[in-house]
Amino acid sequence: MLLSPQAERNWESLCSVLEDVLEDQSHRQLFALELGSGTGQHVIRFAQKMPFVTWQPSDIEEASRERNPEWGLPDIDVLRQHAYGNGLRLERMVEMEDYYKCLIFRKL
Ligand SMILES: C[S@@+](CC[C@H](N)C(=O)[O-])C[C@H]1O[C@@H](n2cnc3c(N)ncnc32)[C@H](O)[C@@H]1O
């Protein structure tokens, strides 16, 4: 099993962002897609803390981008365009520790 010390360090701050976004929504059945799920450590914590959400993990291995830079997501603007083309709007971008960002998209 893969374990990332970094994912272990920042899952609580990510959960805080998500709990804030999903405040007062626990009466609804929600669906969330996590991009860049990596080890899966985060999505497991999210599911434990927010069981009213059905979590769908997904990932494009970073190593595959070394083989073909066309794979994966080149930057936030492209991600935003892809999302918009698929009925999602970038609702919030939260700066996290270690220069990471948490991007929240919502269905239009
Ligand atoms: C820091 S990890 C996120 C941690 C993850 N949520 C976890 O629980 O382990 C970043 C993940 O995003 C993926 N990733 C990195 N760059 C990417 C890109 N340009 N496009 C798509 N996925 C990417 C990597 O494969 C990696 O698994």
Ligand as a Chemical Component Dictionary entry (heavy atoms), coordinates in Angstrom:
data_LIG
# 
_chem_comp.id                   LIG 
_chem_comp.type                 NON-POLYMER 
_chem_comp.pdbx_formal_charge   0 
_chem_comp.three_letter_code    LIG 
# 
loop_
_chem_comp_atom.comp_id 
_chem_comp_atom.atom_id 
_chem_comp_atom.alt_atom_id 
_chem_comp_atom.type_symbol 
_chem_comp_atom.charge 
_chem_comp_atom.model_Cartn_x 
_chem_comp_atom.model_Cartn_y 
_chem_comp_atom.model_Cartn_z 
_chem_comp_atom.pdbx_ordinal 
LIG C1  C1  C 0  -0.163 15.420 -4.282  1  
LIG S1  S1  S 1  -1.078 14.126 -5.079  2  
LIG C2  C2  C 0  -2.641 14.339 -4.347  3  
LIG C3  C3  C 0  -2.756 13.460 -3.147  4  
LIG C4  C4  C 0  -3.890 12.478 -3.214  5  
LIG N1  N1  N 0  -5.181 13.157 -3.112  6  
LIG C5  C5  C 0  -3.709 11.394 -2.160  7  
LIG O1  O1  O 0  -4.617 11.159 -1.341  8  
LIG O2  O2  O -1 -2.623 10.769 -2.175  9  
LIG C6  C6  C 0  -1.297 14.683 -6.692  10 
LIG C7  C7  C 0  -1.871 13.643 -7.688  11 
LIG O3  O3  O 0  -2.255 14.361 -8.860  12 
LIG C8  C8  C 0  -1.831 13.654 -10.016 13 
LIG N2  N2  N 0  -1.349 14.652 -10.983 14 
LIG C9  C9  C 0  -0.240 15.400 -10.896 15 
LIG N3  N3  N 0  -0.106 16.206 -11.955 16 
LIG C10 C10 C 0  -1.195 15.975 -12.753 17 
LIG C11 C11 C 0  -1.632 16.515 -13.988 18 
LIG N4  N4  N 0  -0.949 17.437 -14.611 19 
LIG N5  N5  N 0  -2.802 16.041 -14.499 20 
LIG C12 C12 C 0  -3.518 15.112 -13.836 21 
LIG N6  N6  N 0  -3.156 14.561 -12.665 22 
LIG C13 C13 C 0  -2.008 14.987 -12.133 23 
LIG C14 C14 C 0  -0.706 12.733 -9.619  24 
LIG O4  O4  O 0  -0.798 11.518 -10.327 25 
LIG C15 C15 C 0  -0.887 12.569 -8.110  26 
LIG O5  O5  O 0  -1.424 11.302 -7.829  27 
# 
loop_
_chem_comp_bond.comp_id 
_chem_comp_bond.atom_id_1 
_chem_comp_bond.atom_id_2 
_chem_comp_bond.value_order 
_chem_comp_bond.pdbx_ordinal 
LIG C1  S1  SING 1  
LIG S1  C2  SING 2  
LIG S1  C6  SING 3  
LIG C2  C3  SING 4  
LIG C3  C4  SING 5  
LIG C4  N1  SING 6  
LIG C4  C5  SING 7  
LIG C5  O1  DOUB 8  
LIG C5  O2  SING 9  
LIG C6  C7  SING 10 
LIG C7  O3  SING 11 
LIG C7  C15 SING 12 
LIG O3  C8  SING 13 
LIG C8  N2  SING 14 
LIG C8  C14 SING 15 
LIG N2  C9  SING 16 
LIG N2  C13 SING 17 
LIG C9  N3  DOUB 18 
LIG N3  C10 SING 19 
LIG C10 C11 SING 20 
LIG C10 C13 DOUB 21 
LIG C11 N4  SING 22 
LIG C11 N5  DOUB 23 
LIG N5  C12 SING 24 
LIG C12 N6  DOUB 25 
LIG N6  C13 SING 26 
LIG C14 O4  SING 27 
LIG C14 C15 SING 28 
LIG C15 O5  SING 29 
# 
